[in-house]
Amino acid sequence: DVKVTQSSRYLVKRTGEKVFLECVQDMDHENMFWYRQDPGLGLRLIYFSYDVKMKEKGDIPEGYSVSREKKERFSLILESASTNQTSMYLCASSLGGQTSNEQFFGPGTRLTVL
Amino acid sequence: AQSVTQLDSQVPVFEEAPVELRCNYSSSVSVYLFWYVQYPNQGLQLLLKYLSGSTLVKGINGFEAEFNKSQTSFHLRKPSVHISDTAEYFCAPTGSGGYQKVTFGTGTKLQVIP
């Protein structure tokens, strides 16, 4: 069974802290994605990666960075967490190449920044 | 870039009644179209997708969707809903040809009433 796992389901951090969200997939997928999900706004793409050490900005990259040192792992970093980054964060992966490939999602990390 | 409109943010429907969740997209190029479902406290999973061929696409759990190019719509339907269909549904178009970003709609919450 294919799987995307995220390091935490719930996380509470303080303003100004550095936050790491980890995502691992076991499907040997080339593409990996980080989204944030907010009520009424749907999913918004933060960053994606189509290969190891490669990254592309999505629609809302400000305040975030990413790291992909290994094919199976994609990390989202909040350099200095702020309250407006309180949200649900979803990681996804897909096969490389065509956009017709479906994305497989992790269960999400609900981050609260106090 | 695609844009997508899900006209209804919430749809209440009685159990065993039919339902239609509406999705319209804007595009002047070929598109692939996806519907994803998110059950409570879970990540998203693929419900169905249209790539080419027959405009009527069947997915999991008895759902189907019809691609209408002239109306740029991809409405999701089910003839008889169950309590277990209570979830949030996301329409997601993307362009074809190489890798292009998937754009997620704002979601429609389907509430099935016993």
Interface residues (C-beta under 8 A of the other chain):
Chain A: V4 N31 Y35 G40 L41 G42 L43 R44 L45 F48 Y50 G58 L90 A92 G96 G97 Q98 T99 S100 E102 Q103 F104 F105 G106 P107 G108
Chain B: S9 Y32 F34 Y36 N41 Q42 G43 L44 Q45 L46 K49 L51 F90 T94 G95 S96 G98 Y99 Q100 K101 V102 F104 G105 T106 G107
